[in-house]
C-alpha cells in the first residue's frame, strides 16, 4: 500500500449483512474497525442486519395484499433485533441518543406499510425507501457502538452522498456528482478524526428521492465511496475467506485464490459467484484501487486481493464458476430475414426486458441464433420475442422459438488463457472422460473465459472435472 510519509492510508471497509447479523457480530465488527483505525483512516459502509432486507420486502408485499398482521409482526421483530444490540452494546448515554432514531425508522416502516395496505400497491419508488431502512438502522447502531468504545463516529445516510438516476430498484450512480458530494459530505467528519459509517445499498436522485442499487448493492456502495474518496484500498468483509477457485459446495477441494484481476472478478460475479455484486469493480478500475475480499468471521485469513494486474501471470485457467438454472433458446430465420437482422431484433427484445444472456452462439450460414438465459427470465423472454416476431412466425419467415430447459452454464476463467494452446481441448477431454455431453460452447476473442452448456444434472461433475484437469 502506497502512502505519503506521515499520512495514514485511507481504507473503506464494507460489512455485509452476515457480518452485522446479531449482537455478537456487531461487537466483532466494532472491534475490527477500532483495531484498524489505529493504523489507518477508516470509512465504513454497512449493510442491513442479515435477513432484514428480505423481511422488509416481504412485509411490503404482504401489506399490498391487505395483510396488516404480517407487517405488524415484522415491525415487532425489527424492533426486537435492533433493540437487543442497543441494550447490550451501547452506553446509557448512547442508548438515550440512538433509541429515538431507531424508533423513527420503525415509524417510517409502519407508515409506509399502512399506506401499502390502504392502496393495495407498492410502487418501485416506495419499495426503495422501505427496503433500505435496514441500512439506516444498522449504520445508526454501528456508529453508536464505536462511540461507546471511545471512537468518534457518525452515521451518514448515503442519500446525501450517492447521486443516481431514477431507475428505482436498480439505480445507476451519476459518478461526477456522486464523487463531489461524497468528498464534500464526508470532509468535515474526516477532518475532525471521526469515522463515517455510511449506509450501503441506498442513494438518491438529484431531487433527493431515495433509490437502491439493486440486491447485494452494498458491495457496490463500498467501491463507489472508495472510488470517490480515492481510497488506498477497499475491504469487503463477508462470511467467506476470499474468492474460491470453485464453489466449495460443488468442489470440496476448492482453494482461496490469493490474487485476481479486475476483469476476472467481473467475469466471476457475472456468472454467479456470490462473493461480489456484478458492478462492484467498476468504480475502482480506472483509479486502480485494490479491493480485498475478507472474512469477518475469520479476520486473520489474508483473503483475496483484486487488482489491475496480478503478480502471478501463469497462463491457464484460474477459476471455475457455474449457473445451474438456465434455459437454452434457439431461433432461426429464413433467407428473407438475414442473420444480422435476426440477431439485432432478438437482442433488442432482451434489452427491453433487461435480460442478460449467459452465452450466445451463432450459425450465420443457417441463420440460427442460440443463447442461454436464467430460467427465471424465460416467460418474459418468450412473451417478448413472440410479440417481436409475431408476423414473421405467422408467415414462417422465422422458425418457432425452441427452448431446451434445465441446462447449466459452466465457465472456465483466467486472465492469461489467451495464447495458451489446448485449454479448450483439455476441458473437452475432461468432460468426455466423465461422459458429460457438451450442448454448446462459447469463447470470446479476449479468451478471458470459455463457457460450456451442459445438462443441469451434470453441473457438479462438470465443475469437478475441469477443476481437477487444471489442478486448481
DATA-V351535 format. One record per residue. RES is the residue in one small letter. PSI is psi as a letter, one per 40 degrees, with the letter a starting at -180 (NA if undefined). OMEGA is omega as a letter, one per 20 degrees, with the letter a starting at -180 (none if undefined). Layout:
{{RES	PSI	OMEGA} {RES	PSI	OMEGA}}
//
This chain:
{{x	h	a} {x	i	r} {x	i	r} {x	i	a} {x	h	r} {x	e	a} {x	h	r} {x	i	r} {x	i	r} {x	h	r} {x	h	r} {x	h	a} {x	h	r} {x	h	r} {x	h	a} {x	i	a} {x	d	r} {x	d	a} {x	d	r} {x	f	a} {x	d	a} {x	a	a} {x	d	a} {x	d	r} {x	d	r} {x	d	r} {x	d	r} {x	d	r} {x	d	r} {x	d	a} {x	d	r} {x	d	a} {x	d	a} {x	d	a} {x	d	a} {x	d	r} {x	e	r} {x	d	a} {x	e	a} {x	i	r} {x	h	a} {x	h	r} {x	h	a} {x	h	r} {x	h	a} {x	i	r} {x	i	r} {x	i	r} {x	i	a} {x	h	r} {x	e	a} {x	d	a} {x	d	r} {x	d	r} {x	d	a} {x	d	a} {x	d	r} {x	d	r} {x	d	r} {x	d	a} {x	d	r} {x	d	r} {x	d	a} {x	e	r} {x	e	r} {x	e	a} {x	g	r} {x	d	a} {x	d	a} {x	d	a} {x	d	r} {x	d	r} {x	d	r} {x	d	r} {x	d	r} {x	d	a} {x	d	r} {x	d	a} {x	d	a} {x	d	a} {x	d	a} {x	d	r} {x	d	r} {x	d	r} {x	d	a} {x	d	a} {x	d	a} {x	d	a} {x	e	a} {x	i	r} {x	i	r} {x	d	r} {x	d	r} {x	d	r} {x	d	a} {x	d	a} {x	d	a} {x	d	a} {x	d	r} {x	d	r} {x	d	r} {x	d	r} {x	d	r} {x	d	r} {x	d	r} {x	d	r} {x	d	r} {x	d	r} {x	d	a} {x	d	a} {x	d	r} {x	d	a} {x	d	r} {x	d	r} {x	d	r} {x	d	r} {x	d	a} {x	d	a} {x	e	a} {x	f	a} {x	i	r} {x	h	r} {x	i	r} {x	d	r} {x	d	a} {x	d	r} {x	d	r} {x	d	r} {x	d	a} {x	d	a} {x	e	a} {x	e	r} {x	d	a} {x	d	r} {x	d	r} {x	d	a} {x	d	a} {x	d	r} {x	d	r} {x	d	a} {x	d	a} {x	d	r} {x	d	r} {x	d	r} {x	d	r} {x	d	r} {x	d	r} {x	d	r} {x	e	r} {x	e	r} {x	h	r} {x	h	a} {x	i	a} {x	h	r} {x	h	a} {x	h	r} {x	h	a} {x	e	r} {x	e	r} {x	e	a} {x	d	a} {x	h	a} {x	h	a} {x	i	r} {x	a	a} {x	f	r} {x	g	a} {x	h	a} {x	d	r} {x	g	a} {x	i	r} {x	h	a} {x	i	r} {x	g	a} {x	d	a} {x	d	r} {x	d	r} {x	d	a} {x	d	a} {x	d	a} {x	d	r} {x	d	r} {x	d	a} {x	d	a} {x	d	a} {x	e	a} {x	d	a} {x	d	r} {x	d	a} {x	d	a} {x	d	r} {x	e	r} {x	e	r} {x	i	r} {x	h	r} {x	h	r} {x	h	a} {x	i	r} {x	h	r} {x	i	r} {x	d	a} {x	i	r} {x	a	r} {x	i	r} {x	i	r} {x	d	r} {x	e	r} {x	e	r} {x	h	a} {x	h	r} {x	i	r} {x	i	a} {x	e	a} {x	i	a} {x	h	a} {x	e	a} {x	e	r} {x	d	r} {x	d	r} {x	d	r} {x	d	a} {x	d	a} {x	d	r} {x	d	r} {x	d	r} {x	d	r} {x	d	a} {x	d	a} {x	e	a} {x	f	a} {x	i	r} {x	d	r} {x	i	r} {x	h	r} {x	h	r} {x	h	a} {x	h	a} {x	a	a} {x	e	r} {x	i	a} {x	e	a} {x	a	r} {x	h	a} {x	i	r} {x	e	r} {x	i	r} {x	h	a} {x	e	r} {x	d	r} {x	d	a} {x	g	a} {x	d	a} {x	e	a} {x	i	a} {x	i	r} {x	h	r} {x	h	a} {x	d	a} {x	h	r} {x	i	a} {x	i	r} {x	d	a} {x	d	r} {x	d	r} {x	d	r} {x	d	a} {x	d	r} {x	d	a} {x	d	r} {x	d	a} {x	f	r} {x	e	r} {x	h	a} {x	e	a} {x	d	a} {x	i	r} {x	h	a} {x	d	a} {x	e	a} {x	d	a} {x	d	a} {x	d	a} {x	e	a} {x	e	a} {x	d	a} {x	d	a} {x	e	r} {x	f	r} {x	h	r} {x	i	r} {x	h	r} {x	h	r} {x	h	a} {x	i	a} {x	h	a} {x	e	r} {x	e	a} {x	g	a} {x	e	r} {x	e	r} {x	h	a} {x	d	a} {x	a	a} {x	h	r} {x	h	r} {x	h	a} {x	i	r} {x	d	a} {x	g	r} {x	i	r} {x	d	r} {x	h	a} {x	f	r} {x	h	a} {x	i	r} {x	a	a} {x	h	a} {x	d	a} {x	i	r} {x	h	r} {x	i	a} {x	i	r} {x	h	a} {x	d	a} {x	g	a} {x	i	r} {x	i	r} {x	h	a} {x	h	r} {x	h	r} {x	i	r} {x	i	a} {x	i	r} {x	i	a} {x	d	a} {x	e	r} {x	g	a} {x	i	a} {x	d	r} {x	d	r} {x	d	r} {x	d	a} {x	d	a} {x	d	a} {x	d	r} {x	d	a} {x	d	r} {x	d	r} {x	d	r} {x	d	r} {x	d	a} {x	d	r} {x	e	a} {x	f	a} {x	h	r} {x	i	r} {x	i	r} {x	d	r} {x	i	r} {x	i	r} {x	i	a} {x	i	r} {x	g	a} {x	d	a} {x	d	a} {x	e	a} {x	f	a} {x	h	r} {x	h	a} {x	h	a} {x	i	a} {x	i	r} {x	i	r} {x	h	a} {x	d	r} {x	d	a} {x	e	a} {x	d	a} {x	d	a} {x	d	a} {x	d	r} {x	d	a} {x	d	a} {x	d	a} {x	d	r} {x	d	r} {x	d	a} {x	d	a} {x	f	a} {x	d	a} {x	d	a} {x	d	r} {x	d	r} {x	d	a} {x	e	r} {x	f	r} {x	d	r} {x	h	r} {x	i	a} {x	i	r} {x	h	a} {x	h	a} {x	h	r} {x	h	a} {x	i	r} {x	f	r} {x	i	r} {x	i	r} {x	h	r} {x	h	a} {x	h	r} {x	h	a} {x	h	r} {x	h	a} {x	d	a} {x	f	r} {x	d	a} {x	h	r} {x	e	r} {x	h	a} {x	i	r} {x	e	a} {x	d	r} {x	d	r} {x	d	r} {x	d	r} {x	d	r} {x	d	a} {x	d	a} {x	d	r} {x	d	r} {x	d	r} {x	d	r} {x	e	r} {x	f	a} {x	h	a} {x	h	r} {x	h	a} {x	d	a} {x	i	r} {x	i	r} {x	i	r} {x	h	r} {x	i	a} {x	d	r} {x	e	a} {x	f	r} {x	d	a} {x	i	r} {x	h	a} {x	h	r} {x	h	r} {x	h	r} {x	i	r} {x	i	a} {x	d	a} {x	e	a} {x	e	a} {x	d	a} {x	d	r} {x	d	a} {x	d	r} {x	d	r} {x	d	a} {x	d	a} {x	d	r} {x	d	a} {x	d	a} {x	d	a} {x	e	r} {x	f	a} {x	NA	none}}
//
